[in-house]
């Protein structure tokens, strides 16, 4: 996702999306540990999306 898409979300939507992405990251890491992960680059993509979402949350917090 792009940062602009995260900025368009409401705080509750953003928190829900962040929770989903963290769960996805957990599942990807579990698959990697077992050896069933087909696309290892997915981990990097999810980590970057989590960072983007957290950045938007922090920007909103500092703007208050």
N, CA, C, O and CB atoms as a CASP TS submission, in Angstrom:
PFRMAT TS
TARGET T0000
AUTHOR 0000-0000-0000
METHOD Language model
MODEL 1
PARENT N/A
ATOM      1  N   UNK     1       0.832  -1.181   0.000  1.00  0.00           N
ATOM      2  CA  UNK     1       0.000   0.000   0.000  1.00  0.00           C
ATOM      3  C   UNK     1       0.878   1.246   0.000  1.00  0.00           C
ATOM      4  O   UNK     1       2.035   1.227   0.420  1.00  0.00           O
ATOM      5  CB  UNK     1      -0.948  -0.003   1.209  1.00  0.00           C
ATOM      6  N   UNK     2       0.294   2.299  -0.477  1.00  0.00           N
ATOM      7  CA  UNK     2       1.005   3.565  -0.481  1.00  0.00           C
ATOM      8  C   UNK     2       0.642   4.374   0.761  1.00  0.00           C
ATOM      9  O   UNK     2      -0.411   4.170   1.364  1.00  0.00           O
ATOM     10  CB  UNK     2       0.688   4.359  -1.758  1.00  0.00           C
ATOM     11  N   UNK     3       1.519   5.283   1.127  1.00  0.00           N
ATOM     12  CA  UNK     3       1.309   6.107   2.313  1.00  0.00           C
ATOM     13  C   UNK     3       0.022   6.918   2.174  1.00  0.00           C
ATOM     14  O   UNK     3      -0.690   7.117   3.159  1.00  0.00           O
ATOM     15  CB  UNK     3       2.513   7.044   2.543  1.00  0.00           C
ATOM     16  N   UNK     4      -0.278   7.381   0.986  1.00  0.00           N
ATOM     17  CA  UNK     4      -1.497   8.157   0.771  1.00  0.00           C
ATOM     18  C   UNK     4      -2.742   7.348   1.133  1.00  0.00           C
ATOM     19  O   UNK     4      -3.711   7.898   1.657  1.00  0.00           O
ATOM     20  CB  UNK     4      -1.578   8.622  -0.684  1.00  0.00           C
ATOM     21  N   UNK     5      -2.718   6.057   0.858  1.00  0.00           N
ATOM     22  CA  UNK     5      -3.853   5.198   1.200  1.00  0.00           C
ATOM     23  C   UNK     5      -4.012   5.095   2.713  1.00  0.00           C
ATOM     24  O   UNK     5      -5.136   5.073   3.215  1.00  0.00           O
ATOM     25  CB  UNK     5      -3.674   3.796   0.587  1.00  0.00           C
ATOM     26  N   UNK     6      -2.905   5.033   3.443  1.00  0.00           N
ATOM     27  CA  UNK     6      -2.970   4.993   4.901  1.00  0.00           C
ATOM     28  C   UNK     6      -3.485   6.313   5.457  1.00  0.00           C
ATOM     29  O   UNK     6      -4.221   6.324   6.444  1.00  0.00           O
ATOM     30  CB  UNK     6      -1.594   4.672   5.490  1.00  0.00           C
ATOM     31  N   UNK     7      -3.108   7.421   4.837  1.00  0.00           N
ATOM     32  CA  UNK     7      -3.534   8.737   5.316  1.00  0.00           C
ATOM     33  C   UNK     7      -5.022   8.959   5.120  1.00  0.00           C
ATOM     34  O   UNK     7      -5.630   9.741   5.852  1.00  0.00           O
ATOM     35  CB  UNK     7      -2.758   9.828   4.608  1.00  0.00           C
ATOM     36  N   UNK     8      -5.618   8.287   4.147  1.00  0.00           N
ATOM     37  CA  UNK     8      -7.049   8.430   3.891  1.00  0.00           C
ATOM     38  C   UNK     8      -7.893   7.664   4.906  1.00  0.00           C
ATOM     39  O   UNK     8      -9.085   7.935   5.045  1.00  0.00           O
ATOM     40  CB  UNK     8      -7.376   7.952   2.488  1.00  0.00           C
ATOM     41  N   UNK     9      -7.293   6.717   5.613  1.00  0.00           N
ATOM     42  CA  UNK     9      -8.038   5.893   6.565  1.00  0.00           C
ATOM     43  C   UNK     9      -8.325   6.655   7.861  1.00  0.00           C
ATOM     44  O   UNK     9      -7.579   7.547   8.264  1.00  0.00           O
ATOM     45  CB  UNK     9      -7.260   4.610   6.874  1.00  0.00           C
ATOM     46  N   UNK    10      -9.427   6.271   8.491  1.00  0.00           N
ATOM     47  CA  UNK    10      -9.731   6.821   9.808  1.00  0.00           C
ATOM     48  C   UNK    10      -8.822   6.135  10.826  1.00  0.00           C
ATOM     49  O   UNK    10      -8.258   5.083  10.527  1.00  0.00           O
ATOM     50  CB  UNK    10     -11.247   6.626  10.177  1.00  0.00           C
ATOM     51  N   UNK    11      -8.668   6.697  12.000  1.00  0.00           N
ATOM     52  CA  UNK    11      -7.803   6.072  13.010  1.00  0.00           C
ATOM     53  C   UNK    11      -8.207   4.637  13.355  1.00  0.00           C
ATOM     54  O   UNK    11      -7.344   3.783  13.559  1.00  0.00           O
ATOM     55  CB  UNK    11      -7.812   6.905  14.269  1.00  0.00           C
ATOM     56  N   UNK    12      -9.508   4.371  13.420  1.00  0.00           N
ATOM     57  CA  UNK    12      -9.943   3.007  13.748  1.00  0.00           C
ATOM     58  C   UNK    12      -9.646   2.041  12.609  1.00  0.00           C
ATOM     59  O   UNK    12      -9.247   0.901  12.851  1.00  0.00           O
ATOM     60  CB  UNK    12     -11.439   2.987  14.068  1.00  0.00           C
ATOM     61  N   UNK    13      -9.837   2.489  11.367  1.00  0.00           N
ATOM     62  CA  UNK    13      -9.506   1.646  10.208  1.00  0.00           C
ATOM     63  C   UNK    13      -8.009   1.378  10.167  1.00  0.00           C
ATOM     64  O   UNK    13      -7.575   0.264   9.872  1.00  0.00           O
ATOM     65  CB  UNK    13      -9.967   2.315   8.888  1.00  0.00           C
ATOM     66  N   UNK    14      -7.232   2.398  10.463  1.00  0.00           N
ATOM     67  CA  UNK    14      -5.779   2.261  10.446  1.00  0.00           C
ATOM     68  C   UNK    14      -5.309   1.286  11.524  1.00  0.00           C
ATOM     69  O   UNK    14      -4.416   0.473  11.283  1.00  0.00           O
ATOM     70  CB  UNK    14      -5.111   3.627  10.642  1.00  0.00           C
ATOM     71  N   UNK    15      -5.901   1.366  12.694  1.00  0.00           N
ATOM     72  CA  UNK    15      -5.539   0.441  13.775  1.00  0.00           C
ATOM     73  C   UNK    15      -5.903  -0.994  13.405  1.00  0.00           C
ATOM     74  O   UNK    15      -5.145  -1.923  13.684  1.00  0.00           O
ATOM     75  CB  UNK    15      -6.240   0.843  15.089  1.00  0.00           C
ATOM     76  N   UNK    16      -7.057  -1.173  12.781  1.00  0.00           N
ATOM     77  CA  UNK    16      -7.484  -2.520  12.359  1.00  0.00           C
ATOM     78  C   UNK    16      -6.547  -3.069  11.281  1.00  0.00           C
ATOM     79  O   UNK    16      -6.151  -4.233  11.333  1.00  0.00           O
ATOM     80  CB  UNK    16      -8.944  -2.490  11.830  1.00  0.00           C
ATOM     81  N   UNK    17      -6.198  -2.236  10.315  1.00  0.00           N
ATOM     82  CA  UNK    17      -5.291  -2.657   9.245  1.00  0.00           C
ATOM     83  C   UNK    17      -3.918  -3.018   9.811  1.00  0.00           C
ATOM     84  O   UNK    17      -3.301  -3.991   9.379  1.00  0.00           O
ATOM     85  CB  UNK    17      -5.154  -1.547   8.185  1.00  0.00           C
ATOM     86  N   UNK    18      -3.446  -2.236  10.775  1.00  0.00           N
ATOM     87  CA  UNK    18      -2.162  -2.494  11.410  1.00  0.00           C
ATOM     88  C   UNK    18      -2.181  -3.835  12.137  1.00  0.00           C
ATOM     89  O   UNK    18      -1.216  -4.598  12.086  1.00  0.00           O
ATOM     90  CB  UNK    18      -1.809  -1.364  12.383  1.00  0.00           C
ATOM     91  N   UNK    19      -3.277  -4.102  12.803  1.00  0.00           N
ATOM     92  CA  UNK    19      -3.426  -5.381  13.499  1.00  0.00           C
ATOM     93  C   UNK    19      -3.405  -6.544  12.508  1.00  0.00           C
ATOM     94  O   UNK    19      -2.764  -7.565  12.757  1.00  0.00           O
ATOM     95  CB  UNK    19      -4.733  -5.402  14.314  1.00  0.00           C
ATOM     96  N   UNK    20      -4.097  -6.390  11.401  1.00  0.00           N
ATOM     97  CA  UNK    20      -4.123  -7.432  10.370  1.00  0.00           C
ATOM     98  C   UNK    20      -2.734  -7.661   9.777  1.00  0.00           C
ATOM     99  O   UNK    20      -2.330  -8.802   9.549  1.00  0.00           O
ATOM    100  CB  UNK    20      -5.112  -7.058   9.258  1.00  0.00           C
ATOM    101  N   UNK    21      -2.012  -6.581   9.529  1.00  0.00           N
ATOM    102  CA  UNK    21      -0.676  -6.709   8.947  1.00  0.00           C
ATOM    103  C   UNK    21       0.287  -7.387   9.913  1.00  0.00           C
ATOM    104  O   UNK    21       1.131  -8.177   9.492  1.00  0.00           O
ATOM    105  CB  UNK    21      -0.134  -5.335   8.550  1.00  0.00           C
ATOM    106  N   UNK    22       0.167  -7.087  11.203  1.00  0.00           N
ATOM    107  CA  UNK    22       1.025  -7.741  12.197  1.00  0.00           C
ATOM    108  C   UNK    22       0.732  -9.232  12.262  1.00  0.00           C
ATOM    109  O   UNK    22       1.647 -10.043  12.402  1.00  0.00           O
ATOM    110  CB  UNK    22       0.831  -7.104  13.584  1.00  0.00           C
ATOM    111  N   UNK    23      -0.542  -9.591  12.160  1.00  0.00           N
ATOM    112  CA  UNK    23      -0.910 -11.012  12.152  1.00  0.00           C
ATOM    113  C   UNK    23      -0.367 -11.690  10.891  1.00  0.00           C
ATOM    114  O   UNK    23       0.133 -12.813  10.952  1.00  0.00           O
ATOM    115  CB  UNK    23      -2.453 -11.180  12.235  1.00  0.00           C
ATOM    116  N   UNK    24      -0.467 -11.013   9.765  1.00  0.00           N
ATOM    117  CA  UNK    24       0.069 -11.544   8.507  1.00  0.00           C
ATOM    118  C   UNK    24       1.569 -11.761   8.613  1.00  0.00           C
ATOM    119  O   UNK    24       2.083 -12.786   8.165  1.00  0.00           O
ATOM    120  CB  UNK    24      -0.244 -10.594   7.339  1.00  0.00           C
ATOM    121  N   UNK    25       2.277 -10.796   9.209  1.00  0.00           N
ATOM    122  CA  UNK    25       3.718 -10.923   9.387  1.00  0.00           C
ATOM    123  C   UNK    25       4.047 -12.126  10.267  1.00  0.00           C
ATOM    124  O   UNK    25       4.983 -12.874   9.984  1.00  0.00           O
ATOM    125  CB  UNK    25       4.298  -9.639   9.999  1.00  0.00           C
ATOM    126  N   UNK    26       3.272 -12.306  11.332  1.00  0.00           N
ATOM    127  CA  UNK    26       3.472 -13.458  12.212  1.00  0.00           C
ATOM    128  C   UNK    26       3.314 -14.763  11.434  1.00  0.00           C
ATOM    129  O   UNK    26       4.127 -15.677  11.569  1.00  0.00           O
ATOM    130  CB  UNK    26       2.479 -13.416  13.391  1.00  0.00           C
ATOM    131  N   UNK    27       2.269 -14.841  10.625  1.00  0.00           N
ATOM    132  CA  UNK    27       2.020 -16.058   9.842  1.00  0.00           C
ATOM    133  C   UNK    27       3.131 -16.293   8.820  1.00  0.00           C
ATOM    134  O   UNK    27       3.545 -17.433   8.611  1.00  0.00           O
ATOM    135  CB  UNK    27       0.661 -15.966   9.127  1.00  0.00           C
ATOM    136  N   UNK    28       3.612 -15.236   8.190  1.00  0.00           N
ATOM    137  CA  UNK    28       4.697 -15.381   7.215  1.00  0.00           C
ATOM    138  C   UNK    28       5.978 -15.875   7.886  1.00  0.00           C
ATOM    139  O   UNK    28       6.678 -16.731   7.345  1.00  0.00           O
ATOM    140  CB  UNK    28       4.957 -14.045   6.503  1.00  0.00           C
ATOM    141  N   UNK    29       6.278 -15.334   9.058  1.00  0.00           N
ATOM    142  CA  UNK    29       7.472 -15.770   9.781  1.00  0.00           C
ATOM    143  C   UNK    29       7.345 -17.226  10.228  1.00  0.00           C
ATOM    144  O   UNK    29       8.321 -17.976  10.212  1.00  0.00           O
ATOM    145  CB  UNK    29       7.719 -14.867  10.995  1.00  0.00           C
ATOM    146  N   UNK    30       6.124 -17.620  10.631  1.00  0.00           N
ATOM    147  CA  UNK    30       5.896 -19.001  11.031  1.00  0.00           C
ATOM    148  C   UNK    30       6.111 -19.938   9.839  1.00  0.00           C
ATOM    149  O   UNK    30       6.747 -20.984   9.969  1.00  0.00           O
ATOM    150  CB  UNK    30       4.471 -19.172  11.605  1.00  0.00           C
ATOM    151  N   UNK    31       5.576 -19.552   8.681  1.00  0.00           N
ATOM    152  CA  UNK    31       5.756 -20.370   7.471  1.00  0.00           C
ATOM    153  C   UNK    31       7.229 -20.447   7.083  1.00  0.00           C
ATOM    154  O   UNK    31       7.704 -21.493   6.642  1.00  0.00           O
ATOM    155  CB  UNK    31       4.932 -19.794   6.300  1.00  0.00           C
ATOM    156  N   UNK    32       7.947 -19.345   7.247  1.00  0.00           N
ATOM    157  CA  UNK    32       9.364 -19.334   6.914  1.00  0.00           C
ATOM    158  C   UNK    32      10.143 -20.272   7.824  1.00  0.00           C
ATOM    159  O   UNK    32      11.053 -20.964   7.367  1.00  0.00           O
ATOM    160  CB  UNK    32       9.925 -17.917   7.012  1.00  0.00           C
ATOM    161  N   UNK    33       9.800 -20.303   9.090  1.00  0.00           N
ATOM    162  CA  UNK    33      10.488 -21.161  10.050  1.00  0.00           C
ATOM    163  C   UNK    33      10.258 -22.632   9.736  1.00  0.00           C
ATOM    164  O   UNK    33      11.149 -23.461   9.918  1.00  0.00           O
ATOM    165  CB  UNK    33      10.023 -20.849  11.470  1.00  0.00           C
ATOM    166  N   UNK    34       9.061 -22.949   9.267  1.00  0.00           N
ATOM    167  CA  UNK    34       8.724 -24.332   8.942  1.00  0.00           C
ATOM    168  C   UNK    34       9.266 -24.715   7.563  1.00  0.00           C
ATOM    169  O   UNK    34       9.507 -25.890   7.284  1.00  0.00           O
ATOM    170  CB  UNK    34       7.199 -24.536   8.991  1.00  0.00           C
ATOM    171  N   UNK    35       9.452 -23.723   6.719  1.00  0.00           N
ATOM    172  CA  UNK    35       9.989 -23.983   5.388  1.00  0.00           C
ATOM    173  C   UNK    35       8.927 -24.012   4.314  1.00  0.00           C
ATOM    174  O   UNK    35       9.180 -24.513   3.219  1.00  0.00           O
ATOM    175  CB  UNK    35      10.728 -25.275   5.383  1.00  0.00           C
ATOM    176  N   UNK    36       7.736 -23.486   4.594  1.00  0.00           N
ATOM    177  CA  UNK    36       6.639 -23.503   3.634  1.00  0.00           C
ATOM    178  C   UNK    36       6.410 -22.169   2.937  1.00  0.00           C
ATOM    179  O   UNK    36       5.429 -22.023   2.208  1.00  0.00           O
ATOM    180  CB  UNK    36       5.388 -23.915   4.321  1.00  0.00           C
ATOM    181  N   UNK    37       7.277 -21.209   3.140  1.00  0.00           N
ATOM    182  CA  UNK    37       7.079 -19.885   2.562  1.00  0.00           C
ATOM    183  C   UNK    37       7.530 -19.880   1.113  1.00  0.00           C
ATOM    184  O   UNK    37       8.697 -20.135   0.815  1.00  0.00           O
ATOM    185  CB  UNK    37       7.839 -18.816   3.367  1.00  0.00           C
ATOM    186  N   UNK    38       6.583 -19.584   0.199  1.00  0.00           N
ATOM    187  CA  UNK    38       6.887 -19.612  -1.231  1.00  0.00           C
ATOM    188  C   UNK    38       7.531 -18.316  -1.719  1.00  0.00           C
ATOM    189  O   UNK    38       8.392 -18.339  -2.599  1.00  0.00           O
ATOM    190  CB  UNK    38       5.623 -19.879  -2.020  1.00  0.00           C
ATOM    191  N   UNK    39       7.114 -17.191  -1.147  1.00  0.00           N
ATOM    192  CA  UNK    39       7.622 -15.889  -1.595  1.00  0.00           C
ATOM    193  C   UNK    39       8.201 -15.134  -0.405  1.00  0.00           C
ATOM    194  O   UNK    39       7.479 -14.390   0.258  1.00  0.00           O
ATOM    195  CB  UNK    39       6.499 -15.055  -2.277  1.00  0.00           C
ATOM    196  N   UNK    40       9.489 -15.310  -0.123  1.00  0.00           N
ATOM    197  CA  UNK    40      10.103 -14.666   1.044  1.00  0.00           C
ATOM    198  C   UNK    40      10.072 -13.135   0.990  1.00  0.00           C
ATOM    199  O   UNK    40      10.163 -12.485   2.031  1.00  0.00           O
ATOM    200  CB  UNK    40      11.530 -15.126   1.177  1.00  0.00           C
ATOM    201  N   UNK    41       9.947 -12.562  -0.182  1.00  0.00           N
ATOM    202  CA  UNK    41       9.921 -11.106  -0.292  1.00  0.00           C
ATOM    203  C   UNK    41       8.659 -10.520   0.319  1.00  0.00           C
ATOM    204  O   UNK    41       8.607  -9.317   0.573  1.00  0.00           O
ATOM    205  CB  UNK    41      10.033 -10.686  -1.747  1.00  0.00           C
ATOM    206  N   UNK    42       7.635 -11.341   0.564  1.00  0.00           N
ATOM    207  CA  UNK    42       6.408 -10.869   1.192  1.00  0.00           C
ATOM    208  C   UNK    42       6.675 -10.314   2.591  1.00  0.00           C
ATOM    209  O   UNK    42       6.015  -9.371   3.026  1.00  0.00           O
ATOM    210  CB  UNK    42       5.386 -11.999   1.263  1.00  0.00           C
ATOM    211  N   UNK    43       7.640 -10.901   3.287  1.00  0.00           N
ATOM    212  CA  UNK    43       7.959 -10.445   4.640  1.00  0.00           C
ATOM    213  C   UNK    43       8.424  -8.993   4.601  1.00  0.00           C
ATOM    214  O   UNK    43       7.983  -8.184   5.417  1.00  0.00           O
ATOM    215  CB  UNK    43       9.044 -11.343   5.282  1.00  0.00           C
ATOM    216  N   UNK    44       9.290  -8.660   3.681  1.00  0.00           N
ATOM    217  CA  UNK    44       9.802  -7.293   3.566  1.00  0.00           C
ATOM    218  C   UNK    44       8.682  -6.319   3.206  1.00  0.00           C
ATOM    219  O   UNK    44       8.635  -5.205   3.728  1.00  0.00           O
ATOM    220  CB  UNK    44      10.920  -7.226   2.514  1.00  0.00           C
ATOM    221  N   UNK    45       7.786  -6.734   2.320  1.00  0.00           N
ATOM    222  CA  UNK    45       6.677  -5.867   1.906  1.00  0.00           C
ATOM    223  C   UNK    45       5.760  -5.579   3.091  1.00  0.00           C
ATOM    224  O   UNK    45       5.361  -4.433   3.301  1.00  0.00           O
ATOM    225  CB  UNK    45       5.875  -6.518   0.752  1.00  0.00           C
ATOM    226  N   UNK    46       5.426  -6.596   3.858  1.00  0.00           N
ATOM    227  CA  UNK    46       4.541  -6.410   5.006  1.00  0.00           C
ATOM    228  C   UNK    46       5.218  -5.544   6.070  1.00  0.00           C
ATOM    229  O   UNK    46       4.575  -4.680   6.665  1.00  0.00           O
ATOM    230  CB  UNK    46       4.135  -7.773   5.602  1.00  0.00           C
ATOM    231  N   UNK    47       6.506  -5.770   6.311  1.00  0.00           N
ATOM    232  CA  UNK    47       7.234  -4.958   7.293  1.00  0.00           C
ATOM    233  C   UNK    47       7.229  -3.486   6.893  1.00  0.00           C
ATOM    234  O   UNK    47       7.056  -2.613   7.743  1.00  0.00           O
ATOM    235  CB  UNK    47       8.681  -5.461   7.442  1.00  0.00           C
ATOM    236  N   UNK    48       7.417  -3.210   5.615  1.00  0.00           N
ATOM    237  CA  UNK    48       7.415  -1.821   5.145  1.00  0.00           C
ATOM    238  C   UNK    48       6.032  -1.197   5.267  1.00  0.00           C
ATOM    239  O   UNK    48       5.909  -0.022   5.612  1.00  0.00           O
ATOM    240  CB  UNK    48       7.893  -1.748   3.694  1.00  0.00           C
ATOM    241  N   UNK    49       4.983  -1.981   4.983  1.00  0.00           N
ATOM    242  CA  UNK    49       3.627  -1.468   5.137  1.00  0.00           C
ATOM    243  C   UNK    49       3.316  -1.154   6.599  1.00  0.00           C
ATOM    244  O   UNK    49       2.659  -0.155   6.893  1.00  0.00           O
ATOM    245  CB  UNK    49       2.616  -2.475   4.589  1.00  0.00           C
ATOM    246  N   UNK    50       3.785  -2.000   7.515  1.00  0.00           N
ATOM    247  CA  UNK    50       3.602  -1.746   8.934  1.00  0.00           C
ATOM    248  C   UNK    50       4.299  -0.441   9.324  1.00  0.00           C
ATOM    249  O   UNK    50       3.742   0.366  10.068  1.00  0.00           O
ATOM    250  CB  UNK    50       4.143  -2.925   9.772  1.00  0.00           C
ATOM    251  N   UNK    51       5.497  -0.242   8.828  1.00  0.00           N
ATOM    252  CA  UNK    51       6.244   0.978   9.129  1.00  0.00           C
ATOM    253  C   UNK    51       5.520   2.211   8.591  1.00  0.00           C
ATOM    254  O   UNK    51       5.486   3.247   9.256  1.00  0.00           O
ATOM    255  CB  UNK    51       7.659   0.898   8.540  1.00  0.00           C
ATOM    256  N   UNK    52       4.942   2.109   7.399  1.00  0.00           N
ATOM    257  CA  UNK    52       4.203   3.234   6.830  1.00  0.00           C
ATOM    258  C   UNK    52       2.991   3.575   7.689  1.00  0.00           C
ATOM    259  O   UNK    52       2.724   4.746   7.961  1.00  0.00           O
ATOM    260  CB  UNK    52       3.762   2.917   5.396  1.00  0.00           C
ATOM    261  N   UNK    53       2.264   2.552   8.111  1.00  0.00           N
ATOM    262  CA  UNK    53       1.074   2.771   8.935  1.00  0.00           C
ATOM    263  C   UNK    53       1.450   3.394  10.275  1.00  0.00           C
ATOM    264  O   UNK    53       0.779   4.314  10.742  1.00  0.00           O
ATOM    265  CB  UNK    53       0.322   1.449   9.158  1.00  0.00           C
ATOM    266  N   UNK    54       2.516   2.899  10.892  1.00  0.00           N
ATOM    267  CA  UNK    54       2.957   3.455  12.170  1.00  0.00           C
ATOM    268  C   UNK    54       3.440   4.893  12.013  1.00  0.00           C
ATOM    269  O   UNK    54       3.273   5.706  12.921  1.00  0.00           O
ATOM    270  CB  UNK    54       4.067   2.592  12.767  1.00  0.00           C
ATOM    271  N   UNK    55       4.031   5.206  10.882  1.00  0.00           N
ATOM    272  CA  UNK    55       4.476   6.574  10.613  1.00  0.00           C
ATOM    273  C   UNK    55       3.283   7.519  10.524  1.00  0.00           C
ATOM    274  O   UNK    55       3.318   8.621  11.072  1.00  0.00           O
ATOM    275  CB  UNK    55       5.297   6.630   9.313  1.00  0.00           C
ATOM    276  N   UNK    56       2.237   7.092   9.841  1.00  0.00           N
ATOM    277  CA  UNK    56       1.036   7.917   9.726  1.00  0.00           C
ATOM    278  C   UNK    56       0.406   8.120  11.104  1.00  0.00           C
ATOM    279  O   UNK    56      -0.036   9.223  11.423  1.00  0.00           O
ATOM    280  CB  UNK    56       0.020   7.269   8.755  1.00  0.00           C
ATOM    281  N   UNK    57       0.362   7.071  11.919  1.00  0.00           N
ATOM    282  CA  UNK    57      -0.174   7.208  13.275  1.00  0.00           C
ATOM    283  C   UNK    57       0.635   8.209  14.087  1.00  0.00           C
ATOM    284  O   UNK    57       0.073   9.029  14.813  1.00  0.00           O
ATOM    285  CB  UNK    57      -0.190   5.852  13.982  1.00  0.00           C
ATOM    286  N   UNK    58       1.947   8.139  13.963  1.00  0.00           N
ATOM    287  CA  UNK    58       2.821   9.051  14.701  1.00  0.00           C
ATOM    288  C   UNK    58       2.652  10.484  14.209  1.00  0.00           C
ATOM    289  O   UNK    58       2.663  11.416  15.014  1.00  0.00           O
ATOM    290  CB  UNK    58       4.285   8.616  14.566  1.00  0.00           C
ATOM    291  N   UNK    59       2.497  10.675  12.897  1.00  0.00           N
ATOM    292  CA  UNK    59       2.278  12.018  12.349  1.00  0.00           C
ATOM    293  C   UNK    59       1.008  12.621  12.932  1.00  0.00           C
ATOM    294  O   UNK    59       0.979  13.796  13.296  1.00  0.00           O
ATOM    295  CB  UNK    59       2.193  11.976  10.804  1.00  0.00           C
ATOM    296  N   UNK    60      -0.039  11.812  13.020  1.00  0.00           N
ATOM    297  CA  UNK    60      -1.303  12.298  13.564  1.00  0.00           C
ATOM    298  C   UNK    60      -1.166  12.631  15.049  1.00  0.00           C
ATOM    299  O   UNK    60      -1.745  13.605  15.530  1.00  0.00           O
ATOM    300  CB  UNK    60      -2.409  11.257  13.355  1.00  0.00           C
ATOM    301  N   UNK    61      -0.406  11.824  15.761  1.00  0.00           N
ATOM    302  CA  UNK    61      -0.193  12.061  17.183  1.00  0.00           C
ATOM    303  C   UNK    61       0.560  13.378  17.412  1.00  0.00           C
ATOM    304  O   UNK    61       0.222  14.136  18.322  1.00  0.00           O
ATOM    305  CB  UNK    61       0.580  10.887  17.807  1.00  0.00           C
ATOM    306  N   UNK    62       1.562  13.645  16.603  1.00  0.00           N
ATOM    307  CA  UNK    62       2.346  14.861  16.752  1.00  0.00           C
ATOM    308  C   UNK    62       1.580  16.096  16.288  1.00  0.00           C
ATOM    309  O   UNK    62       1.864  17.206  16.738  1.00  0.00           O
ATOM    310  CB  UNK    62       3.642  14.739  15.982  1.00  0.00           C
ATOM    311  N   UNK    63       0.619  15.913  15.399  1.00  0.00           N
ATOM    312  CA  UNK    63      -0.151  17.050  14.891  1.00  0.00           C
ATOM    313  C   UNK    63      -1.127  17.579  15.927  1.00  0.00           C
ATOM    314  O   UNK    63      -1.586  18.717  15.819  1.00  0.00           O
ATOM    315  CB  UNK    63      -0.904  16.655  13.633  1.00  0.00           C
ATOM    316  N   UNK    64      -1.450  16.774  16.928  1.00  0.00           N
ATOM    317  CA  UNK    64      -2.425  17.197  17.954  1.00  0.00           C
ATOM    318  C   UNK    64      -1.863  18.219  18.880  1.00  0.00           C
ATOM    319  O   UNK    64      -2.555  18.673  19.792  1.00  0.00           O
ATOM    320  CB  UNK    64      -2.900  16.022  18.754  1.00  0.00           C
TER
END
